[in-house]
Amino acid sequence: MARPTDMHHFVHLVLILFPLLILILITTPVQGDEHTDETGPGRLLLDVYLDEDGKALVIGYADNLDDLSFLESSEYIYDEETKALYVLTGSLTSMIGDSWELELVTRSCWDEYLVVFYLPSEVVLEAVDGSEGLEYQVAESADSLVVDFWGYDVKSPAVTMRYWPG
């Protein structure tokens, strides 16, 4: 169970990021309807902000929600028209021993895949892996450890990371 101060920090993070999300949605042009074919590939563009307790705020765009299984046990809002997705979830991570394991797997094909994870700056990465067709980059900033995964025309992409809390 989250300590009150941890939950307070998470809520504070959400409140800080919400105006940024609104700004992104207002200033990001919506692509044409080239991905509206239900059987064709689509876009998955997500920013995932993780806290110390393994909870995540996920914001971005998804042309297809069918294979995003983490949504089944999450609170989320999805705008069918703009394809904007907002999620609060604890189901992307699990504690294994003293470390966290993060896993994001889909069975869909994505013609554009970009998922950026923002982990607390004090975590230590033990392992980072992306499935075939995905590339990744790890960078440090003042307040986050940032791990970007991207790929084009990828089938069933899977991302896994293992990290220790700081």
Phi and psi in radians as a Rosetta constraint file:
Dihedral C 1 N 2 CA 2 C 2 CIRCULARHARMONIC -1.241 0.35
Dihedral N 2 CA 2 C 2 N 3 CIRCULARHARMONIC 2.445 0.35
Dihedral C 2 N 3 CA 3 C 3 CIRCULARHARMONIC -1.241 0.35
Dihedral N 3 CA 3 C 3 N 4 CIRCULARHARMONIC 2.607 0.35
Dihedral C 3 N 4 CA 4 C 4 CIRCULARHARMONIC -0.953 0.35
Dihedral N 4 CA 4 C 4 N 5 CIRCULARHARMONIC -0.661 0.35
Dihedral C 4 N 5 CA 5 C 5 CIRCULARHARMONIC -1.204 0.35
Dihedral N 5 CA 5 C 5 N 6 CIRCULARHARMONIC -0.608 0.35
Dihedral C 5 N 6 CA 6 C 6 CIRCULARHARMONIC -1.147 0.35
Dihedral N 6 CA 6 C 6 N 7 CIRCULARHARMONIC -0.763 0.35
Dihedral C 6 N 7 CA 7 C 7 CIRCULARHARMONIC -1.138 0.35
Dihedral N 7 CA 7 C 7 N 8 CIRCULARHARMONIC -0.664 0.35
Dihedral C 7 N 8 CA 8 C 8 CIRCULARHARMONIC -1.063 0.35
Dihedral N 8 CA 8 C 8 N 9 CIRCULARHARMONIC -0.744 0.35
Dihedral C 8 N 9 CA 9 C 9 CIRCULARHARMONIC -1.114 0.35
Dihedral N 9 CA 9 C 9 N 10 CIRCULARHARMONIC -0.693 0.35
Dihedral C 9 N 10 CA 10 C 10 CIRCULARHARMONIC -1.153 0.35
Dihedral N 10 CA 10 C 10 N 11 CIRCULARHARMONIC -0.788 0.35
Dihedral C 10 N 11 CA 11 C 11 CIRCULARHARMONIC -1.098 0.35
Dihedral N 11 CA 11 C 11 N 12 CIRCULARHARMONIC -0.717 0.35
Dihedral C 11 N 12 CA 12 C 12 CIRCULARHARMONIC -1.055 0.35
Dihedral N 12 CA 12 C 12 N 13 CIRCULARHARMONIC -0.736 0.35
Dihedral C 12 N 13 CA 13 C 13 CIRCULARHARMONIC -1.060 0.35
Dihedral N 13 CA 13 C 13 N 14 CIRCULARHARMONIC -0.773 0.35
Dihedral C 13 N 14 CA 14 C 14 CIRCULARHARMONIC -1.069 0.35
Dihedral N 14 CA 14 C 14 N 15 CIRCULARHARMONIC -0.767 0.35
Dihedral C 14 N 15 CA 15 C 15 CIRCULARHARMONIC -1.148 0.35
Dihedral N 15 CA 15 C 15 N 16 CIRCULARHARMONIC -0.590 0.35
Dihedral C 15 N 16 CA 16 C 16 CIRCULARHARMONIC -1.267 0.35
Dihedral N 16 CA 16 C 16 N 17 CIRCULARHARMONIC -0.697 0.35
Dihedral C 16 N 17 CA 17 C 17 CIRCULARHARMONIC -1.393 0.35
Dihedral N 17 CA 17 C 17 N 18 CIRCULARHARMONIC -0.381 0.35
Dihedral C 17 N 18 CA 18 C 18 CIRCULARHARMONIC -1.039 0.35
Dihedral N 18 CA 18 C 18 N 19 CIRCULARHARMONIC -0.820 0.35
Dihedral C 18 N 19 CA 19 C 19 CIRCULARHARMONIC -1.085 0.35
Dihedral N 19 CA 19 C 19 N 20 CIRCULARHARMONIC -0.605 0.35
Dihedral C 19 N 20 CA 20 C 20 CIRCULARHARMONIC -1.102 0.35
Dihedral N 20 CA 20 C 20 N 21 CIRCULARHARMONIC -0.729 0.35
Dihedral C 20 N 21 CA 21 C 21 CIRCULARHARMONIC -1.058 0.35
Dihedral N 21 CA 21 C 21 N 22 CIRCULARHARMONIC -0.793 0.35
Dihedral C 21 N 22 CA 22 C 22 CIRCULARHARMONIC -1.055 0.35
Dihedral N 22 CA 22 C 22 N 23 CIRCULARHARMONIC -0.770 0.35
Dihedral C 22 N 23 CA 23 C 23 CIRCULARHARMONIC -1.065 0.35
Dihedral N 23 CA 23 C 23 N 24 CIRCULARHARMONIC -0.757 0.35
Dihedral C 23 N 24 CA 24 C 24 CIRCULARHARMONIC -1.081 0.35
Dihedral N 24 CA 24 C 24 N 25 CIRCULARHARMONIC -0.786 0.35
Dihedral C 24 N 25 CA 25 C 25 CIRCULARHARMONIC -1.140 0.35
Dihedral N 25 CA 25 C 25 N 26 CIRCULARHARMONIC -0.624 0.35
Dihedral C 25 N 26 CA 26 C 26 CIRCULARHARMONIC -1.257 0.35
Dihedral N 26 CA 26 C 26 N 27 CIRCULARHARMONIC -0.679 0.35
Dihedral C 26 N 27 CA 27 C 27 CIRCULARHARMONIC -1.635 0.35
Dihedral N 27 CA 27 C 27 N 28 CIRCULARHARMONIC -0.178 0.35
Dihedral C 27 N 28 CA 28 C 28 CIRCULARHARMONIC -1.563 0.35
Dihedral N 28 CA 28 C 28 N 29 CIRCULARHARMONIC 2.092 0.35
Dihedral C 28 N 29 CA 29 C 29 CIRCULARHARMONIC -1.199 0.35
Dihedral N 29 CA 29 C 29 N 30 CIRCULARHARMONIC 2.458 0.35
Dihedral C 29 N 30 CA 30 C 30 CIRCULARHARMONIC -1.416 0.35
Dihedral N 30 CA 30 C 30 N 31 CIRCULARHARMONIC 2.252 0.35
Dihedral C 30 N 31 CA 31 C 31 CIRCULARHARMONIC -1.155 0.35
Dihedral N 31 CA 31 C 31 N 32 CIRCULARHARMONIC 2.814 0.35
Dihedral C 31 N 32 CA 32 C 32 CIRCULARHARMONIC -1.104 0.35
Dihedral N 32 CA 32 C 32 N 33 CIRCULARHARMONIC 3.120 0.35
Dihedral C 32 N 33 CA 33 C 33 CIRCULARHARMONIC -1.521 0.35
Dihedral N 33 CA 33 C 33 N 34 CIRCULARHARMONIC 0.577 0.35
Dihedral C 33 N 34 CA 34 C 34 CIRCULARHARMONIC -1.170 0.35
Dihedral N 34 CA 34 C 34 N 35 CIRCULARHARMONIC -0.240 0.35
Dihedral C 34 N 35 CA 35 C 35 CIRCULARHARMONIC -1.965 0.35
Dihedral N 35 CA 35 C 35 N 36 CIRCULARHARMONIC 0.462 0.35
Dihedral C 35 N 36 CA 36 C 36 CIRCULARHARMONIC -1.491 0.35
Dihedral N 36 CA 36 C 36 N 37 CIRCULARHARMONIC -0.166 0.35
Dihedral C 36 N 37 CA 37 C 37 CIRCULARHARMONIC -1.173 0.35
Dihedral N 37 CA 37 C 37 N 38 CIRCULARHARMONIC 2.058 0.35
Dihedral C 37 N 38 CA 38 C 38 CIRCULARHARMONIC -1.059 0.35
Dihedral N 38 CA 38 C 38 N 39 CIRCULARHARMONIC -0.464 0.35
Dihedral C 38 N 39 CA 39 C 39 CIRCULARHARMONIC -1.620 0.35
Dihedral N 39 CA 39 C 39 N 40 CIRCULARHARMONIC -0.186 0.35
Dihedral C 39 N 40 CA 40 C 40 CIRCULARHARMONIC -1.580 0.35
Dihedral N 40 CA 40 C 40 N 41 CIRCULARHARMONIC 3.017 0.35
Dihedral C 40 N 41 CA 41 C 41 CIRCULARHARMONIC -1.208 0.35
Dihedral N 41 CA 41 C 41 N 42 CIRCULARHARMONIC 2.927 0.35
Dihedral C 41 N 42 CA 42 C 42 CIRCULARHARMONIC -2.575 0.35
Dihedral N 42 CA 42 C 42 N 43 CIRCULARHARMONIC -2.885 0.35
Dihedral C 42 N 43 CA 43 C 43 CIRCULARHARMONIC -1.925 0.35
Dihedral N 43 CA 43 C 43 N 44 CIRCULARHARMONIC 2.481 0.35
Dihedral C 43 N 44 CA 44 C 44 CIRCULARHARMONIC -2.291 0.35
Dihedral N 44 CA 44 C 44 N 45 CIRCULARHARMONIC 1.879 0.35
Dihedral C 44 N 45 CA 45 C 45 CIRCULARHARMONIC -2.214 0.35
Dihedral N 45 CA 45 C 45 N 46 CIRCULARHARMONIC 1.841 0.35
Dihedral C 45 N 46 CA 46 C 46 CIRCULARHARMONIC -2.294 0.35
Dihedral N 46 CA 46 C 46 N 47 CIRCULARHARMONIC 2.518 0.35
Dihedral C 46 N 47 CA 47 C 47 CIRCULARHARMONIC -1.950 0.35
Dihedral N 47 CA 47 C 47 N 48 CIRCULARHARMONIC 2.225 0.35
Dihedral C 47 N 48 CA 48 C 48 CIRCULARHARMONIC -2.086 0.35
Dihedral N 48 CA 48 C 48 N 49 CIRCULARHARMONIC 1.969 0.35
Dihedral C 48 N 49 CA 49 C 49 CIRCULARHARMONIC -1.788 0.35
Dihedral N 49 CA 49 C 49 N 50 CIRCULARHARMONIC 1.950 0.35
Dihedral C 49 N 50 CA 50 C 50 CIRCULARHARMONIC -1.733 0.35
Dihedral N 50 CA 50 C 50 N 51 CIRCULARHARMONIC 2.515 0.35
Dihedral C 50 N 51 CA 51 C 51 CIRCULARHARMONIC -1.831 0.35
Dihedral N 51 CA 51 C 51 N 52 CIRCULARHARMONIC -3.109 0.35
Dihedral C 51 N 52 CA 52 C 52 CIRCULARHARMONIC -1.157 0.35
Dihedral N 52 CA 52 C 52 N 53 CIRCULARHARMONIC -0.371 0.35
Dihedral C 52 N 53 CA 53 C 53 CIRCULARHARMONIC -1.685 0.35
Dihedral N 53 CA 53 C 53 N 54 CIRCULARHARMONIC 0.191 0.35
Dihedral C 53 N 54 CA 54 C 54 CIRCULARHARMONIC 1.439 0.35
Dihedral N 54 CA 54 C 54 N 55 CIRCULARHARMONIC 0.074 0.35
Dihedral C 54 N 55 CA 55 C 55 CIRCULARHARMONIC -1.453 0.35
Dihedral N 55 CA 55 C 55 N 56 CIRCULARHARMONIC 2.684 0.35
Dihedral C 55 N 56 CA 56 C 56 CIRCULARHARMONIC -2.373 0.35
Dihedral N 56 CA 56 C 56 N 57 CIRCULARHARMONIC 2.509 0.35
Dihedral C 56 N 57 CA 57 C 57 CIRCULARHARMONIC -1.832 0.35
Dihedral N 57 CA 57 C 57 N 58 CIRCULARHARMONIC 2.113 0.35
Dihedral C 57 N 58 CA 58 C 58 CIRCULARHARMONIC -2.036 0.35
Dihedral N 58 CA 58 C 58 N 59 CIRCULARHARMONIC 2.194 0.35
Dihedral C 58 N 59 CA 59 C 59 CIRCULARHARMONIC -2.313 0.35
Dihedral N 59 CA 59 C 59 N 60 CIRCULARHARMONIC 2.560 0.35
Dihedral C 59 N 60 CA 60 C 60 CIRCULARHARMONIC 2.765 0.35
Dihedral N 60 CA 60 C 60 N 61 CIRCULARHARMONIC -2.601 0.35
Dihedral C 60 N 61 CA 61 C 61 CIRCULARHARMONIC -2.332 0.35
Dihedral N 61 CA 61 C 61 N 62 CIRCULARHARMONIC 2.467 0.35
Dihedral C 61 N 62 CA 62 C 62 CIRCULARHARMONIC -2.526 0.35
Dihedral N 62 CA 62 C 62 N 63 CIRCULARHARMONIC 2.180 0.35
Dihedral C 62 N 63 CA 63 C 63 CIRCULARHARMONIC -1.341 0.35
Dihedral N 63 CA 63 C 63 N 64 CIRCULARHARMONIC -0.303 0.35
Dihedral C 63 N 64 CA 64 C 64 CIRCULARHARMONIC -2.548 0.35
Dihedral N 64 CA 64 C 64 N 65 CIRCULARHARMONIC 2.182 0.35
Dihedral C 64 N 65 CA 65 C 65 CIRCULARHARMONIC -1.743 0.35
Dihedral N 65 CA 65 C 65 N 66 CIRCULARHARMONIC -0.114 0.35
Dihedral C 65 N 66 CA 66 C 66 CIRCULARHARMONIC -0.929 0.35
Dihedral N 66 CA 66 C 66 N 67 CIRCULARHARMONIC -0.706 0.35
Dihedral C 66 N 67 CA 67 C 67 CIRCULARHARMONIC -1.845 0.35
Dihedral N 67 CA 67 C 67 N 68 CIRCULARHARMONIC 0.295 0.35
Dihedral C 67 N 68 CA 68 C 68 CIRCULARHARMONIC -1.634 0.35
Dihedral N 68 CA 68 C 68 N 69 CIRCULARHARMONIC 1.348 0.35
Dihedral C 68 N 69 CA 69 C 69 CIRCULARHARMONIC -1.080 0.35
Dihedral N 69 CA 69 C 69 N 70 CIRCULARHARMONIC -0.419 0.35
Dihedral C 69 N 70 CA 70 C 70 CIRCULARHARMONIC -1.131 0.35
Dihedral N 70 CA 70 C 70 N 71 CIRCULARHARMONIC -0.314 0.35
Dihedral C 70 N 71 CA 71 C 71 CIRCULARHARMONIC -1.205 0.35
Dihedral N 71 CA 71 C 71 N 72 CIRCULARHARMONIC -0.427 0.35
Dihedral C 71 N 72 CA 72 C 72 CIRCULARHARMONIC -1.033 0.35
Dihedral N 72 CA 72 C 72 N 73 CIRCULARHARMONIC -0.547 0.35
Dihedral C 72 N 73 CA 73 C 73 CIRCULARHARMONIC -2.050 0.35
Dihedral N 73 CA 73 C 73 N 74 CIRCULARHARMONIC 0.598 0.35
Dihedral C 73 N 74 CA 74 C 74 CIRCULARHARMONIC -2.282 0.35
Dihedral N 74 CA 74 C 74 N 75 CIRCULARHARMONIC 2.785 0.35
Dihedral C 74 N 75 CA 75 C 75 CIRCULARHARMONIC -1.620 0.35
Dihedral N 75 CA 75 C 75 N 76 CIRCULARHARMONIC 2.198 0.35
Dihedral C 75 N 76 CA 76 C 76 CIRCULARHARMONIC -2.621 0.35
Dihedral N 76 CA 76 C 76 N 77 CIRCULARHARMONIC 2.787 0.35
Dihedral C 76 N 77 CA 77 C 77 CIRCULARHARMONIC -2.208 0.35
Dihedral N 77 CA 77 C 77 N 78 CIRCULARHARMONIC 2.342 0.35
Dihedral C 77 N 78 CA 78 C 78 CIRCULARHARMONIC -2.293 0.35
Dihedral N 78 CA 78 C 78 N 79 CIRCULARHARMONIC 2.228 0.35
Dihedral C 78 N 79 CA 79 C 79 CIRCULARHARMONIC -1.710 0.35
Dihedral N 79 CA 79 C 79 N 80 CIRCULARHARMONIC 1.906 0.35
Dihedral C 79 N 80 CA 80 C 80 CIRCULARHARMONIC -1.021 0.35
Dihedral N 80 CA 80 C 80 N 81 CIRCULARHARMONIC -0.641 0.35
Dihedral C 80 N 81 CA 81 C 81 CIRCULARHARMONIC -1.239 0.35
Dihedral N 81 CA 81 C 81 N 82 CIRCULARHARMONIC -0.863 0.35
Dihedral C 81 N 82 CA 82 C 82 CIRCULARHARMONIC -1.620 0.35
Dihedral N 82 CA 82 C 82 N 83 CIRCULARHARMONIC -0.228 0.35
Dihedral C 82 N 83 CA 83 C 83 CIRCULARHARMONIC 1.220 0.35
Dihedral N 83 CA 83 C 83 N 84 CIRCULARHARMONIC 0.299 0.35
Dihedral C 83 N 84 CA 84 C 84 CIRCULARHARMONIC -1.308 0.35
Dihedral N 84 CA 84 C 84 N 85 CIRCULARHARMONIC 2.433 0.35
Dihedral C 84 N 85 CA 85 C 85 CIRCULARHARMONIC -2.244 0.35
Dihedral N 85 CA 85 C 85 N 86 CIRCULARHARMONIC 2.324 0.35
Dihedral C 85 N 86 CA 86 C 86 CIRCULARHARMONIC -2.286 0.35
Dihedral N 86 CA 86 C 86 N 87 CIRCULARHARMONIC 2.176 0.35
Dihedral C 86 N 87 CA 87 C 87 CIRCULARHARMONIC -2.390 0.35
Dihedral N 87 CA 87 C 87 N 88 CIRCULARHARMONIC 2.429 0.35
Dihedral C 87 N 88 CA 88 C 88 CIRCULARHARMONIC -2.009 0.35
Dihedral N 88 CA 88 C 88 N 89 CIRCULARHARMONIC 2.144 0.35
Dihedral C 88 N 89 CA 89 C 89 CIRCULARHARMONIC -2.607 0.35
Dihedral N 89 CA 89 C 89 N 90 CIRCULARHARMONIC 2.688 0.35
Dihedral C 89 N 90 CA 90 C 90 CIRCULARHARMONIC -2.079 0.35
Dihedral N 90 CA 90 C 90 N 91 CIRCULARHARMONIC 0.120 0.35
Dihedral C 90 N 91 CA 91 C 91 CIRCULARHARMONIC -1.649 0.35
Dihedral N 91 CA 91 C 91 N 92 CIRCULARHARMONIC 0.091 0.35
Dihedral C 91 N 92 CA 92 C 92 CIRCULARHARMONIC -1.502 0.35
Dihedral N 92 CA 92 C 92 N 93 CIRCULARHARMONIC -0.320 0.35
Dihedral C 92 N 93 CA 93 C 93 CIRCULARHARMONIC -2.163 0.35
Dihedral N 93 CA 93 C 93 N 94 CIRCULARHARMONIC 2.743 0.35
Dihedral C 93 N 94 CA 94 C 94 CIRCULARHARMONIC -2.562 0.35
Dihedral N 94 CA 94 C 94 N 95 CIRCULARHARMONIC 2.593 0.35
Dihedral C 94 N 95 CA 95 C 95 CIRCULARHARMONIC -1.559 0.35
Dihedral N 95 CA 95 C 95 N 96 CIRCULARHARMONIC 2.188 0.35
Dihedral C 95 N 96 CA 96 C 96 CIRCULARHARMONIC -2.165 0.35
Dihedral N 96 CA 96 C 96 N 97 CIRCULARHARMONIC 1.885 0.35
Dihedral C 96 N 97 CA 97 C 97 CIRCULARHARMONIC 1.126 0.35
Dihedral N 97 CA 97 C 97 N 98 CIRCULARHARMONIC -2.162 0.35
Dihedral C 97 N 98 CA 98 C 98 CIRCULARHARMONIC -1.717 0.35
Dihedral N 98 CA 98 C 98 N 99 CIRCULARHARMONIC 0.051 0.35
Dihedral C 98 N 99 CA 99 C 99 CIRCULARHARMONIC -2.116 0.35
Dihedral N 99 CA 99 C 99 N 100 CIRCULARHARMONIC 2.834 0.35
Dihedral C 99 N 100 CA 100 C 100 CIRCULARHARMONIC -1.691 0.35
Dihedral N 100 CA 100 C 100 N 101 CIRCULARHARMONIC 2.490 0.35
Dihedral C 100 N 101 CA 101 C 101 CIRCULARHARMONIC -2.069 0.35
Dihedral N 101 CA 101 C 101 N 102 CIRCULARHARMONIC 2.275 0.35
Dihedral C 101 N 102 CA 102 C 102 CIRCULARHARMONIC -1.972 0.35
Dihedral N 102 CA 102 C 102 N 103 CIRCULARHARMONIC 2.369 0.35
Dihedral C 102 N 103 CA 103 C 103 CIRCULARHARMONIC -2.492 0.35
Dihedral N 103 CA 103 C 103 N 104 CIRCULARHARMONIC 2.243 0.35
Dihedral C 103 N 104 CA 104 C 104 CIRCULARHARMONIC -2.274 0.35
Dihedral N 104 CA 104 C 104 N 105 CIRCULARHARMONIC 1.936 0.35
Dihedral C 104 N 105 CA 105 C 105 CIRCULARHARMONIC -2.223 0.35
Dihedral N 105 CA 105 C 105 N 106 CIRCULARHARMONIC 2.390 0.35
Dihedral C 105 N 106 CA 106 C 106 CIRCULARHARMONIC -2.306 0.35
Dihedral N 106 CA 106 C 106 N 107 CIRCULARHARMONIC 2.721 0.35
Dihedral C 106 N 107 CA 107 C 107 CIRCULARHARMONIC -1.751 0.35
Dihedral N 107 CA 107 C 107 N 108 CIRCULARHARMONIC -0.046 0.35
Dihedral C 107 N 108 CA 108 C 108 CIRCULARHARMONIC -1.367 0.35
Dihedral N 108 CA 108 C 108 N 109 CIRCULARHARMONIC 2.898 0.35
Dihedral C 108 N 109 CA 109 C 109 CIRCULARHARMONIC -1.716 0.35
Dihedral N 109 CA 109 C 109 N 110 CIRCULARHARMONIC 2.414 0.35
Dihedral C 109 N 110 CA 110 C 110 CIRCULARHARMONIC -2.223 0.35
Dihedral N 110 CA 110 C 110 N 111 CIRCULARHARMONIC 2.203 0.35
Dihedral C 110 N 111 CA 111 C 111 CIRCULARHARMONIC -1.384 0.35
Dihedral N 111 CA 111 C 111 N 112 CIRCULARHARMONIC -0.354 0.35
Dihedral C 111 N 112 CA 112 C 112 CIRCULARHARMONIC -2.457 0.35
Dihedral N 112 CA 112 C 112 N 113 CIRCULARHARMONIC 2.145 0.35
Dihedral C 112 N 113 CA 113 C 113 CIRCULARHARMONIC -2.290 0.35
Dihedral N 113 CA 113 C 113 N 114 CIRCULARHARMONIC 2.083 0.35
Dihedral C 113 N 114 CA 114 C 114 CIRCULARHARMONIC -2.498 0.35
Dihedral N 114 CA 114 C 114 N 115 CIRCULARHARMONIC 1.973 0.35
Dihedral C 114 N 115 CA 115 C 115 CIRCULARHARMONIC -2.224 0.35
Dihedral N 115 CA 115 C 115 N 116 CIRCULARHARMONIC 2.148 0.35
Dihedral C 115 N 116 CA 116 C 116 CIRCULARHARMONIC -2.008 0.35
Dihedral N 116 CA 116 C 116 N 117 CIRCULARHARMONIC 2.155 0.35
Dihedral C 116 N 117 CA 117 C 117 CIRCULARHARMONIC -1.787 0.35
Dihedral N 117 CA 117 C 117 N 118 CIRCULARHARMONIC 2.304 0.35
Dihedral C 117 N 118 CA 118 C 118 CIRCULARHARMONIC -1.981 0.35
Dihedral N 118 CA 118 C 118 N 119 CIRCULARHARMONIC 1.850 0.35
Dihedral C 118 N 119 CA 119 C 119 CIRCULARHARMONIC -1.740 0.35
Dihedral N 119 CA 119 C 119 N 120 CIRCULARHARMONIC 2.709 0.35
Dihedral C 119 N 120 CA 120 C 120 CIRCULARHARMONIC -0.955 0.35
Dihedral N 120 CA 120 C 120 N 121 CIRCULARHARMONIC 2.476 0.35
Dihedral C 120 N 121 CA 121 C 121 CIRCULARHARMONIC -1.079 0.35
Dihedral N 121 CA 121 C 121 N 122 CIRCULARHARMONIC -0.424 0.35
Dihedral C 121 N 122 CA 122 C 122 CIRCULARHARMONIC -1.505 0.35
Dihedral N 122 CA 122 C 122 N 123 CIRCULARHARMONIC -0.028 0.35
Dihedral C 122 N 123 CA 123 C 123 CIRCULARHARMONIC -1.281 0.35
Dihedral N 123 CA 123 C 123 N 124 CIRCULARHARMONIC 2.744 0.35
Dihedral C 123 N 124 CA 124 C 124 CIRCULARHARMONIC -2.074 0.35
Dihedral N 124 CA 124 C 124 N 125 CIRCULARHARMONIC 2.086 0.35
Dihedral C 124 N 125 CA 125 C 125 CIRCULARHARMONIC -1.294 0.35
Dihedral N 125 CA 125 C 125 N 126 CIRCULARHARMONIC 2.280 0.35
Dihedral C 125 N 126 CA 126 C 126 CIRCULARHARMONIC -1.715 0.35
Dihedral N 126 CA 126 C 126 N 127 CIRCULARHARMONIC -0.719 0.35
Dihedral C 126 N 127 CA 127 C 127 CIRCULARHARMONIC -2.657 0.35
Dihedral N 127 CA 127 C 127 N 128 CIRCULARHARMONIC 2.529 0.35
Dihedral C 127 N 128 CA 128 C 128 CIRCULARHARMONIC -2.391 0.35
Dihedral N 128 CA 128 C 128 N 129 CIRCULARHARMONIC 2.300 0.35
Dihedral C 128 N 129 CA 129 C 129 CIRCULARHARMONIC -2.586 0.35
Dihedral N 129 CA 129 C 129 N 130 CIRCULARHARMONIC 2.427 0.35
Dihedral C 129 N 130 CA 130 C 130 CIRCULARHARMONIC -2.204 0.35
Dihedral N 130 CA 130 C 130 N 131 CIRCULARHARMONIC 2.542 0.35
Dihedral C 130 N 131 CA 131 C 131 CIRCULARHARMONIC -1.228 0.35
Dihedral N 131 CA 131 C 131 N 132 CIRCULARHARMONIC 3.076 0.35
Dihedral C 131 N 132 CA 132 C 132 CIRCULARHARMONIC -0.968 0.35
Dihedral N 132 CA 132 C 132 N 133 CIRCULARHARMONIC 2.329 0.35
Dihedral C 132 N 133 CA 133 C 133 CIRCULARHARMONIC 1.660 0.35
Dihedral N 133 CA 133 C 133 N 134 CIRCULARHARMONIC -0.200 0.35
Dihedral C 133 N 134 CA 134 C 134 CIRCULARHARMONIC -1.789 0.35
Dihedral N 134 CA 134 C 134 N 135 CIRCULARHARMONIC 2.440 0.35
Dihedral C 134 N 135 CA 135 C 135 CIRCULARHARMONIC -1.997 0.35
Dihedral N 135 CA 135 C 135 N 136 CIRCULARHARMONIC 2.797 0.35
Dihedral C 135 N 136 CA 136 C 136 CIRCULARHARMONIC -2.557 0.35
Dihedral N 136 CA 136 C 136 N 137 CIRCULARHARMONIC 2.825 0.35
Dihedral C 136 N 137 CA 137 C 137 CIRCULARHARMONIC -2.507 0.35
Dihedral N 137 CA 137 C 137 N 138 CIRCULARHARMONIC 2.453 0.35
Dihedral C 137 N 138 CA 138 C 138 CIRCULARHARMONIC -1.993 0.35
Dihedral N 138 CA 138 C 138 N 139 CIRCULARHARMONIC 2.317 0.35
Dihedral C 138 N 139 CA 139 C 139 CIRCULARHARMONIC -2.450 0.35
Dihedral N 139 CA 139 C 139 N 140 CIRCULARHARMONIC 2.671 0.35
Dihedral C 139 N 140 CA 140 C 140 CIRCULARHARMONIC -1.892 0.35
Dihedral N 140 CA 140 C 140 N 141 CIRCULARHARMONIC 2.482 0.35
Dihedral C 140 N 141 CA 141 C 141 CIRCULARHARMONIC -2.222 0.35
Dihedral N 141 CA 141 C 141 N 142 CIRCULARHARMONIC -3.129 0.35
Dihedral C 141 N 142 CA 142 C 142 CIRCULARHARMONIC -1.089 0.35
Dihedral N 142 CA 142 C 142 N 143 CIRCULARHARMONIC -0.602 0.35
Dihedral C 142 N 143 CA 143 C 143 CIRCULARHARMONIC -2.134 0.35
Dihedral N 143 CA 143 C 143 N 144 CIRCULARHARMONIC 0.089 0.35
Dihedral C 143 N 144 CA 144 C 144 CIRCULARHARMONIC -2.637 0.35
Dihedral N 144 CA 144 C 144 N 145 CIRCULARHARMONIC 2.728 0.35
Dihedral C 144 N 145 CA 145 C 145 CIRCULARHARMONIC -1.827 0.35
Dihedral N 145 CA 145 C 145 N 146 CIRCULARHARMONIC 2.108 0.35
Dihedral C 145 N 146 CA 146 C 146 CIRCULARHARMONIC -1.907 0.35
Dihedral N 146 CA 146 C 146 N 147 CIRCULARHARMONIC 2.219 0.35
Dihedral C 146 N 147 CA 147 C 147 CIRCULARHARMONIC -2.169 0.35
Dihedral N 147 CA 147 C 147 N 148 CIRCULARHARMONIC 1.982 0.35
Dihedral C 147 N 148 CA 148 C 148 CIRCULARHARMONIC -1.735 0.35
Dihedral N 148 CA 148 C 148 N 149 CIRCULARHARMONIC 2.323 0.35
Dihedral C 148 N 149 CA 149 C 149 CIRCULARHARMONIC -2.093 0.35
Dihedral N 149 CA 149 C 149 N 150 CIRCULARHARMONIC 2.340 0.35
Dihedral C 149 N 150 CA 150 C 150 CIRCULARHARMONIC -2.568 0.35
Dihedral N 150 CA 150 C 150 N 151 CIRCULARHARMONIC 2.714 0.35
Dihedral C 150 N 151 CA 151 C 151 CIRCULARHARMONIC -3.013 0.35
Dihedral N 151 CA 151 C 151 N 152 CIRCULARHARMONIC 2.833 0.35
Dihedral C 151 N 152 CA 152 C 152 CIRCULARHARMONIC -2.240 0.35
Dihedral N 152 CA 152 C 152 N 153 CIRCULARHARMONIC 2.400 0.35
Dihedral C 152 N 153 CA 153 C 153 CIRCULARHARMONIC 0.946 0.35
Dihedral N 153 CA 153 C 153 N 154 CIRCULARHARMONIC 0.874 0.35
Dihedral C 153 N 154 CA 154 C 154 CIRCULARHARMONIC -1.724 0.35
Dihedral N 154 CA 154 C 154 N 155 CIRCULARHARMONIC 2.493 0.35
Dihedral C 154 N 155 CA 155 C 155 CIRCULARHARMONIC -1.916 0.35
Dihedral N 155 CA 155 C 155 N 156 CIRCULARHARMONIC 2.254 0.35
Dihedral C 155 N 156 CA 156 C 156 CIRCULARHARMONIC 0.867 0.35
Dihedral N 156 CA 156 C 156 N 157 CIRCULARHARMONIC 0.978 0.35
Dihedral C 156 N 157 CA 157 C 157 CIRCULARHARMONIC -1.165 0.35
Dihedral N 157 CA 157 C 157 N 158 CIRCULARHARMONIC 2.529 0.35
Dihedral C 157 N 158 CA 158 C 158 CIRCULARHARMONIC -2.374 0.35
Dihedral N 158 CA 158 C 158 N 159 CIRCULARHARMONIC 2.358 0.35
Dihedral C 158 N 159 CA 159 C 159 CIRCULARHARMONIC -2.157 0.35
Dihedral N 159 CA 159 C 159 N 160 CIRCULARHARMONIC 2.291 0.35
Dihedral C 159 N 160 CA 160 C 160 CIRCULARHARMONIC -2.367 0.35
Dihedral N 160 CA 160 C 160 N 161 CIRCULARHARMONIC 2.521 0.35
Dihedral C 160 N 161 CA 161 C 161 CIRCULARHARMONIC -2.498 0.35
Dihedral N 161 CA 161 C 161 N 162 CIRCULARHARMONIC 2.570 0.35
Dihedral C 161 N 162 CA 162 C 162 CIRCULARHARMONIC -2.218 0.35
Dihedral N 162 CA 162 C 162 N 163 CIRCULARHARMONIC 2.328 0.35
Dihedral C 162 N 163 CA 163 C 163 CIRCULARHARMONIC -2.615 0.35
Dihedral N 163 CA 163 C 163 N 164 CIRCULARHARMONIC 2.709 0.35
Dihedral C 163 N 164 CA 164 C 164 CIRCULARHARMONIC -1.759 0.35
Dihedral N 164 CA 164 C 164 N 165 CIRCULARHARMONIC 2.462 0.35
Dihedral C 164 N 165 CA 165 C 165 CIRCULARHARMONIC -1.139 0.35
Dihedral N 165 CA 165 C 165 N 166 CIRCULARHARMONIC 2.666 0.35
